[in-house]
Amino acid sequence: MRRAVSVRPRMRCRLRILTVLVLCGLVLMAAYRLDTTIQPLLQEFAEYETQAATVRLMNAAITRELEVNPECVQNLYTVEYSDDGSLRSVVSNPYATNLARGALVDAVTAELNAVAEQKIDIPLGSLLDSAILNNWGPCWTLTIQPEGYVDGELNESVEPVAINQVVYRIDLRLTTSVNMILDGRAHVLQVETTIPLVHVLLEGTVPDYYAQNS
């Protein structure tokens, strides 16, 4: 006579396996959704940190160069007035501005070449816009590697700011490329910053001579 075998243990075992599979599926789905939500935030945060770190290096190099070599930004422009005292022209000195641009670009290039790479840890909590979770959780490592090549462009402008007053500016726009390595993937990021070399308030209207050559 055959012995009856209860099906309940088998059913319980199958239900446990099914439950485990469902839970694993839910965990994987939640991880995928979290990843698709976090990745754009992580990329944006990493780009911001890369921009900020590189701009700090560039500004520090400019500050040091101006402390050591302040004369490089002297005599960059000439202001001429008419006999009646009206503002006639504002003209930059090409020789002086080119020397200033070269000295400052060289200083920034040397600064970036001296910094082989920087590593920044980005904790998960910093991406969640939460003051409580900030700086908590697992971290991604961001590696910043400046390429060391810097391009500098001088921009000159005159604009009215009040009645019979204008501001004359000479700005140096610096551009460099940075390798940003995040989560094992490399990205090349263009970083720009603008350094004001001249910012002076002049009495008079925008001079015709400058306006015709701007």
C-alpha positions as CSV (number, residue, x, y, z in Angstrom):
1,M,0.0,0.0,0.0
2,R,1.4,3.4,-1.1
3,R,2.1,6.0,1.5
4,A,0.4,9.3,0.9
5,V,2.7,12.3,0.7
6,S,1.5,15.6,1.8
7,V,1.6,18.4,-0.9
8,R,1.7,21.2,1.7
9,P,5.5,21.2,2.3
10,R,6.0,21.3,-1.5
11,M,3.6,24.2,-1.9
12,R,5.3,26.1,1.0
13,C,8.7,25.6,-0.6
14,R,7.4,26.8,-4.0
15,L,5.7,29.8,-2.4
16,R,9.0,30.7,-0.6
17,I,10.9,30.5,-3.8
18,L,8.3,32.6,-5.6
19,T,8.4,35.1,-2.8
20,V,12.1,35.4,-2.9
21,L,12.1,35.8,-6.7
22,V,9.4,38.5,-6.5
23,L,11.4,40.3,-3.8
24,C,14.6,40.1,-5.9
25,G,12.7,41.5,-8.9
26,L,11.3,44.4,-6.8
27,V,14.8,45.1,-5.4
28,L,16.3,45.1,-8.9
29,M,13.5,47.3,-10.2
30,A,13.9,49.7,-7.3
31,A,17.7,49.8,-7.9
32,Y,17.2,50.5,-11.6
33,R,14.7,53.3,-10.9
34,L,17.1,54.8,-8.3
35,D,20.0,54.5,-10.7
36,T,18.0,56.3,-13.5
37,T,17.1,59.0,-11.1
38,I,20.5,59.4,-9.5
39,Q,22.7,59.2,-12.6
40,P,21.6,62.6,-14.1
41,L,21.9,64.3,-10.7
42,L,25.3,62.7,-10.2
43,Q,26.5,63.9,-13.6
44,E,25.2,67.4,-13.0
45,F,26.8,67.5,-9.5
46,A,30.1,66.2,-10.9
47,E,30.2,68.8,-13.6
48,Y,29.5,71.5,-11.1
49,E,32.3,70.3,-8.8
50,T,34.7,70.1,-11.7
51,Q,33.8,73.6,-12.9
52,A,34.2,75.0,-9.4
53,A,37.5,73.2,-8.6
54,T,39.0,74.3,-11.9
55,V,37.9,77.9,-11.6
56,R,39.3,78.1,-8.1
57,L,42.7,76.9,-9.5
58,M,42.6,79.5,-12.3
59,N,41.6,82.3,-10.0
60,A,44.3,81.4,-7.5
61,A,46.9,81.5,-10.3
62,I,45.7,84.9,-11.5
63,T,45.8,86.3,-8.0
64,R,49.3,85.1,-7.4
65,E,50.6,86.4,-10.7
66,L,49.0,89.9,-10.1
67,E,50.6,90.0,-6.6
68,V,54.1,89.1,-8.0
69,N,53.7,91.1,-11.3
70,P,51.2,93.9,-10.8
71,E,52.7,96.0,-13.6
72,C,51.4,93.5,-16.2
73,V,48.0,95.1,-16.0
74,Q,49.1,98.7,-16.0
75,N,48.8,101.1,-19.0
76,L,46.3,98.8,-20.7
77,Y,44.2,101.7,-22.0
78,T,44.3,105.4,-22.9
79,V,41.4,107.9,-22.3
80,E,41.3,111.1,-24.5
81,Y,39.1,114.1,-23.8
82,S,38.1,117.0,-26.2
83,D,39.0,120.6,-25.5
84,D,35.5,121.1,-24.0
85,G,36.1,118.2,-21.5
86,S,33.9,115.7,-23.2
87,L,35.0,112.1,-23.5
88,R,36.4,111.6,-27.0
89,S,37.9,108.1,-27.1
90,V,38.9,105.1,-25.0
91,V,41.6,103.0,-26.7
92,S,43.3,99.9,-25.4
93,N,47.0,99.5,-25.7
94,P,47.5,96.4,-27.9
95,Y,51.1,95.8,-26.8
96,A,50.3,96.1,-23.1
97,T,47.2,94.0,-23.3
98,N,48.9,91.2,-25.3
99,L,51.7,91.1,-22.7
100,A,49.1,90.9,-19.9
101,R,47.2,88.2,-21.6
102,G,50.4,86.1,-22.2
103,A,51.6,86.5,-18.6
104,L,48.2,85.5,-17.1
105,V,47.6,82.6,-19.5
106,D,51.1,81.3,-18.7
107,A,50.5,81.5,-15.0
108,V,47.2,79.6,-15.2
109,T,48.7,77.0,-17.5
110,A,51.6,76.4,-15.0
111,E,49.1,76.1,-12.2
112,L,47.0,73.5,-14.0
113,N,50.1,71.6,-15.1
114,A,51.3,71.5,-11.5
115,V,48.1,69.8,-10.3
116,A,48.2,66.3,-11.7
117,E,44.7,65.4,-10.6
118,Q,42.1,66.0,-7.9
119,K,39.8,63.4,-6.3
120,I,36.5,64.4,-4.8
121,D,34.1,62.0,-3.0
122,I,30.4,62.6,-3.8
123,P,28.1,61.0,-1.2
124,L,24.6,59.8,-2.1
125,G,23.0,62.1,0.5
126,S,24.4,65.2,-1.3
127,L,22.4,64.3,-4.4
128,L,19.0,64.1,-2.6
129,D,18.5,67.7,-1.7
130,S,18.2,66.9,2.0
131,A,19.9,68.7,4.8
132,I,19.7,65.7,7.0
133,L,21.2,63.2,4.5
134,N,23.8,65.6,3.2
135,N,27.3,64.0,3.2
136,W,25.8,60.6,4.2
137,G,25.6,57.3,2.3
138,P,27.9,55.5,-0.2
139,C,30.2,57.7,-2.3
140,W,31.2,58.0,-5.9
141,T,34.8,59.1,-6.6
142,L,35.2,62.0,-9.1
143,T,38.7,62.4,-10.6
144,I,39.5,65.8,-12.2
145,Q,42.5,65.9,-14.5
146,P,43.2,69.3,-16.1
147,E,44.8,69.0,-19.5
148,G,47.0,72.1,-18.9
149,Y,46.2,74.0,-22.1
150,V,44.6,77.4,-21.5
151,D,43.2,79.8,-24.1
152,G,42.8,83.5,-23.2
153,E,40.7,86.1,-25.0
154,L,40.5,89.8,-24.2
155,N,37.1,91.5,-24.5
156,E,36.8,95.3,-24.4
157,S,33.5,97.1,-23.8
158,V,32.1,100.5,-23.0
159,E,28.5,100.9,-21.7
160,P,26.5,103.8,-20.2
161,V,25.6,103.3,-16.5
162,A,24.1,106.7,-15.6
163,I,23.6,110.2,-17.0
164,N,26.9,111.3,-18.5
165,Q,28.8,108.3,-17.1
166,V,30.2,105.2,-18.8
167,V,32.0,102.1,-17.6
168,Y,35.0,100.9,-19.5
169,R,36.0,97.3,-19.1
170,I,38.7,94.9,-20.3
171,D,38.0,91.3,-19.4
172,L,40.1,88.2,-19.9
173,R,38.1,85.1,-20.7
174,L,40.0,82.0,-19.9
175,T,39.0,78.6,-21.3
176,T,40.5,75.1,-20.6
177,S,39.6,71.5,-21.0
178,V,39.3,69.1,-18.1
179,N,39.1,65.3,-18.0
180,M,36.3,64.3,-15.6
181,I,36.4,60.7,-14.7
182,L,33.2,59.5,-12.9
183,D,32.1,55.9,-12.2
184,G,34.8,54.7,-14.5
185,R,33.7,56.8,-17.4
186,A,35.7,59.8,-18.8
187,H,34.2,63.0,-20.0
188,V,35.9,66.1,-21.4
189,L,34.5,69.3,-19.9
190,Q,35.1,72.8,-21.1
191,V,35.6,75.3,-18.2
192,E,35.4,79.0,-18.6
193,T,36.0,81.9,-16.3
194,T,36.2,85.7,-16.8
195,I,38.8,87.8,-15.1
196,P,38.2,91.6,-15.0
197,L,41.5,93.4,-15.7
198,V,40.0,96.9,-16.1
199,H,36.8,98.3,-14.7
200,V,36.8,102.1,-14.6
201,L,34.0,104.7,-14.3
202,L,34.4,107.6,-16.8
203,E,32.6,110.9,-17.0
204,G,30.9,111.4,-20.4
205,T,28.8,109.6,-23.0
206,V,29.9,106.6,-24.9
207,P,32.7,108.0,-27.2
208,D,32.0,107.9,-31.0
209,Y,35.6,106.7,-31.6
210,Y,35.1,103.6,-29.6
211,A,31.6,102.9,-30.8
212,Q,32.7,102.9,-34.4
213,N,35.4,100.3,-33.6
214,S,33.5,98.0,-31.2
